[in-house]
């Protein structure tokens, strides 16, 4: 991320114009604004690890290996023995980040959490990965003989002024409205765990049952390979809909600079 050192993040005038701050600082800021504590974030991370470790095997995962042996057939990061004590012992990452100076100029009354909130345990693990999905029209499915497993009812994008990370909530509401359903109709929610705060905001603001939010864990446990995470949560949602015989799923993925996107899918 930011490997090519884009100007909006590294040149002072553009950084001020875009409002760009380190996304970890934005995560801490939004957690503090929402009244989430370090303990809340740690508890969510433990939940993600436990759920990921207990997740059933998925036919959507393609094993990697050679002719002689399978080398990898599931995500490796999940820790079934993770405890709150483990996560509480980790140091915070962003408490002294210089981006806080920019936050103070942009949002004078912002709440800077003393010492920071997120740690390496409540941020997504470093990982690589890939995902793919075949999208097509009903006509294409008929012509090719392929059987669709889901239908996209709505897709939305949203943006808020950085360093806010609330676009996920806004886009989720917009997507539900466009799909003509409510949060109460959802059977599965996949909210990308860019940081622990992101799914917690969606869960809280939409009044969702925690049991349906990332029921098989998420990127805090398995990693967030940029460019692949959107496809991953789509596959996770469709797999889980089949397991629970559900109908509707919401996918939410936030991004830097206050951006985000959401999709509502229907199992068919």
VOZA-399042 format. One record per residue (C-alpha): x, y, z. Coordinates in Angstrom, 2 decimals. Layout:
BEGIN
u | v | w
X | Y | Z $
...
This chain:
BEGIN
u | v | w
0.00 | 0.00 | 0.00 $
1.39 | 3.40 | -1.04 $
4.35 | 1.52 | -2.52 $
4.68 | 4.08 | -5.31 $
4.59 | 6.99 | -2.83 $
1.65 | 8.84 | -4.41 $
1.79 | 12.62 | -4.31 $
-1.49 | 12.95 | -2.39 $
0.10 | 11.16 | 0.55 $
3.65 | 12.45 | 0.48 $
3.58 | 16.03 | -0.85 $
2.54 | 18.58 | 1.76 $
0.27 | 20.82 | -0.34 $
-1.60 | 17.92 | -1.91 $
-1.82 | 16.12 | 1.41 $
-3.44 | 19.18 | 2.93 $
-5.79 | 19.56 | -0.05 $
-6.96 | 15.95 | -0.01 $
-7.06 | 15.66 | 3.76 $
-5.06 | 12.46 | 3.54 $
-3.83 | 10.99 | 6.79 $
-2.45 | 7.56 | 7.57 $
-5.42 | 5.19 | 7.51 $
-4.40 | 3.81 | 10.90 $
-4.73 | 7.29 | 12.41 $
-8.14 | 7.58 | 10.74 $
-9.09 | 4.24 | 12.29 $
-8.07 | 5.41 | 15.76 $
-9.89 | 8.73 | 15.31 $
-13.14 | 7.10 | 14.22 $
-12.98 | 4.51 | 16.98 $
-12.57 | 7.28 | 19.55 $
-15.42 | 9.29 | 18.02 $
-17.67 | 6.22 | 18.22 $
-16.78 | 5.61 | 21.86 $
-15.02 | 2.34 | 21.10 $
-12.29 | 1.40 | 23.53 $
-9.06 | -0.50 | 23.10 $
-10.79 | -3.45 | 24.81 $
-13.68 | -3.32 | 22.31 $
-11.24 | -3.52 | 19.41 $
-9.22 | -6.32 | 21.00 $
-12.38 | -8.32 | 21.70 $
-13.43 | -7.98 | 18.09 $
-10.04 | -9.23 | 16.89 $
-10.26 | -12.29 | 19.13 $
-13.73 | -12.95 | 17.72 $
-12.37 | -12.75 | 14.17 $
-9.59 | -15.23 | 14.91 $
-11.88 | -17.71 | 16.64 $
-14.47 | -17.57 | 13.88 $
-11.88 | -17.87 | 11.14 $
-10.24 | -20.85 | 12.81 $
-13.62 | -22.57 | 13.20 $
-14.86 | -21.77 | 9.69 $
-15.85 | -24.79 | 7.60 $
-13.81 | -25.70 | 4.56 $
-14.98 | -23.95 | 1.41 $
-15.20 | -25.39 | -2.10 $
-14.50 | -21.86 | -3.32 $
-10.91 | -22.06 | -2.07 $
-8.57 | -23.42 | -4.74 $
-5.73 | -25.45 | -3.21 $
-2.20 | -24.45 | -4.19 $
0.38 | -27.15 | -4.72 $
2.34 | -29.33 | -7.06 $
1.63 | -32.64 | -8.72 $
2.92 | -34.38 | -5.61 $
1.30 | -32.52 | -2.74 $
-1.04 | -29.75 | -1.66 $
0.99 | -26.92 | -0.19 $
-1.81 | -24.61 | 0.91 $
-5.55 | -25.17 | 1.08 $
-6.76 | -22.68 | 3.68 $
-5.91 | -19.33 | 5.24 $
-2.98 | -19.61 | 7.59 $
-3.30 | -16.60 | 9.89 $
-6.16 | -17.58 | 12.19 $
-5.23 | -18.30 | 15.80 $
-7.80 | -20.55 | 17.52 $
-6.06 | -20.01 | 20.86 $
-6.12 | -16.18 | 20.70 $
-7.04 | -14.51 | 23.99 $
-7.85 | -11.00 | 25.12 $
-4.72 | -11.08 | 27.25 $
-2.61 | -11.74 | 24.16 $
-4.02 | -8.75 | 22.35 $
-3.98 | -6.45 | 25.37 $
-0.22 | -6.95 | 25.61 $
0.43 | -5.58 | 22.11 $
1.65 | -1.98 | 21.73 $
-0.44 | 0.50 | 19.79 $
0.71 | 1.56 | 16.33 $
-0.49 | 5.08 | 15.65 $
-0.51 | 7.01 | 18.92 $
2.46 | 9.19 | 17.96 $
1.95 | 9.24 | 14.20 $
2.71 | 12.69 | 12.68 $
-0.62 | 12.57 | 10.82 $
-2.30 | 13.62 | 14.07 $
-1.04 | 17.16 | 13.44 $
-3.00 | 17.24 | 10.17 $
-6.07 | 15.83 | 11.94 $
-5.88 | 18.63 | 14.51 $
-5.82 | 21.24 | 11.74 $
-8.71 | 19.68 | 9.84 $
-10.88 | 18.80 | 12.82 $
-9.98 | 21.11 | 15.73 $
-12.37 | 19.40 | 18.15 $
-11.28 | 15.87 | 17.23 $
-10.68 | 13.34 | 19.98 $
-7.11 | 12.05 | 19.91 $
-7.05 | 8.85 | 21.95 $
-4.18 | 8.93 | 24.40 $
-1.56 | 6.42 | 23.35 $
-3.58 | 5.19 | 20.37 $
-6.08 | 2.37 | 20.01 $
-5.30 | -0.04 | 17.18 $
-2.43 | -2.50 | 17.33 $
-0.91 | -5.00 | 14.95 $
-3.54 | -7.39 | 16.33 $
-6.52 | -5.21 | 15.41 $
-5.17 | -4.33 | 11.98 $
-5.32 | -6.80 | 9.09 $
-2.52 | -9.30 | 8.90 $
0.10 | -9.01 | 6.18 $
-0.70 | -11.56 | 3.51 $
-0.81 | -12.22 | -0.17 $
-3.70 | -13.77 | -2.01 $
-5.94 | -13.62 | -5.05 $
-9.63 | -13.85 | -5.81 $
-11.78 | -14.04 | -8.92 $
-15.48 | -13.94 | -9.75 $
-17.35 | -14.38 | -13.02 $
-19.92 | -11.65 | -13.63 $
-22.46 | -11.82 | -16.41 $
-26.00 | -11.11 | -17.49 $
-28.90 | -13.54 | -17.34 $
-28.63 | -13.82 | -21.11 $
-24.96 | -14.75 | -20.88 $
-25.73 | -17.40 | -18.28 $
-28.39 | -18.89 | -20.55 $
-26.12 | -18.84 | -23.57 $
-23.16 | -20.47 | -21.83 $
-25.15 | -22.87 | -19.70 $
-23.49 | -21.56 | -16.55 $
-25.63 | -21.55 | -13.40 $
-25.35 | -18.35 | -11.37 $
-25.11 | -18.63 | -7.59 $
-25.94 | -15.02 | -6.82 $
-27.51 | -11.89 | -8.22 $
-26.27 | -8.36 | -7.60 $
-29.22 | -6.26 | -6.44 $
-27.34 | -3.03 | -5.78 $
-23.84 | -1.60 | -5.82 $
-22.92 | 1.77 | -4.34 $
-19.89 | 3.91 | -3.67 $
-19.53 | 6.67 | -1.12 $
-16.97 | 9.20 | -0.01 $
-16.62 | 11.29 | 3.11 $
-14.04 | 13.88 | 3.98 $
-10.83 | 12.18 | 5.08 $
-9.87 | 11.29 | 7.78 $
-13.37 | 10.00 | 8.40 $
-14.00 | 6.28 | 7.83 $
-17.79 | 6.45 | 7.98 $
-18.32 | 5.90 | 4.24 $
-18.91 | 2.22 | 5.02 $
-22.05 | 3.01 | 6.97 $
-23.33 | 5.49 | 4.38 $
-22.73 | 3.17 | 1.44 $
-24.33 | 0.24 | 3.27 $
-27.50 | 2.24 | 3.87 $
-27.54 | 3.43 | 0.26 $
-27.08 | -0.10 | -1.07 $
-29.88 | -1.50 | 1.09 $
-32.23 | 1.27 | -0.02 $
-31.36 | 0.72 | -3.67 $
-31.92 | -3.03 | -3.29 $
-35.31 | -2.40 | -1.68 $
-34.54 | -4.28 | 1.53 $
-33.65 | -3.36 | 5.12 $
-30.95 | -4.47 | 7.52 $
-33.49 | -6.81 | 9.12 $
-33.69 | -8.77 | 5.85 $
-29.99 | -9.62 | 5.84 $
-28.78 | -13.13 | 6.51 $
-25.05 | -12.43 | 6.13 $
-22.89 | -9.31 | 6.32 $
-19.29 | -9.28 | 5.15 $
-17.64 | -6.05 | 6.29 $
-13.97 | -5.98 | 5.39 $
-11.80 | -5.76 | 8.48 $
-9.48 | -3.03 | 7.24 $
-9.16 | -2.29 | 10.94 $
-11.31 | -3.61 | 13.77 $
-13.23 | -0.34 | 13.90 $
-14.65 | -0.74 | 10.38 $
-16.98 | -3.73 | 10.90 $
-17.86 | -2.54 | 14.39 $
-19.14 | 0.77 | 12.98 $
-21.27 | -1.05 | 10.39 $
-22.55 | -3.49 | 13.00 $
-23.47 | -0.77 | 15.48 $
-24.91 | 1.84 | 13.12 $
-27.12 | -0.63 | 11.23 $
-28.22 | -2.42 | 14.40 $
-26.99 | -5.78 | 13.12 $
-26.90 | -9.06 | 14.99 $
-23.17 | -9.73 | 15.61 $
-23.74 | -13.38 | 14.72 $
-24.31 | -12.53 | 11.04 $
-21.40 | -10.08 | 10.72 $
-18.28 | -11.80 | 9.38 $
-19.48 | -15.17 | 10.67 $
-16.33 | -16.90 | 9.40 $
-13.90 | -14.24 | 10.57 $
-12.19 | -11.70 | 8.40 $
-9.00 | -9.98 | 7.37 $
-7.85 | -9.23 | 10.93 $
-7.29 | -12.99 | 11.10 $
-6.61 | -13.92 | 7.49 $
-5.06 | -10.81 | 5.95 $
-6.05 | -8.06 | 3.53 $
-4.31 | -8.55 | 0.16 $
-5.17 | -5.29 | -1.56 $
-7.14 | -5.84 | -4.75 $
-8.28 | -9.31 | -3.71 $
-10.28 | -8.61 | -0.56 $
-13.43 | -7.51 | -2.38 $
-13.65 | -10.79 | -4.27 $
-12.88 | -12.69 | -1.09 $
-15.75 | -11.22 | 0.89 $
-18.09 | -11.83 | -2.07 $
-17.17 | -15.51 | -2.08 $
-17.43 | -15.69 | 1.71 $
-20.90 | -14.16 | 1.62 $
-22.23 | -16.51 | -1.07 $
-20.75 | -19.56 | 0.67 $
-22.32 | -18.56 | 3.98 $
-25.71 | -17.87 | 2.40 $
-25.67 | -21.45 | 1.11 $
-24.73 | -22.83 | 4.52 $
-27.54 | -21.05 | 6.36 $
-30.05 | -21.30 | 3.50 $
-30.21 | -17.51 | 3.47 $
-31.23 | -15.07 | 0.75 $
-29.59 | -11.65 | 1.17 $
-26.05 | -10.57 | 1.97 $
-24.43 | -7.16 | 2.33 $
-20.78 | -6.58 | 1.44 $
-18.98 | -3.47 | 2.67 $
-15.39 | -2.48 | 2.06 $
-13.88 | 0.85 | 3.17 $
-10.79 | 2.49 | 1.74 $
-8.34 | 5.26 | 2.36 $
-9.17 | 8.91 | 1.70 $
-12.69 | 8.38 | 3.06 $
-13.78 | 6.10 | 0.21 $
-15.79 | 2.90 | 0.27 $
-18.16 | 0.61 | -1.61 $
-21.04 | -1.72 | -0.82 $
-22.90 | -4.46 | -2.67 $
-26.12 | -6.31 | -1.89 $
-26.33 | -9.83 | -3.32 $
-29.18 | -12.30 | -3.44 $
-28.65 | -16.04 | -3.48 $
-30.25 | -17.76 | -6.45 $
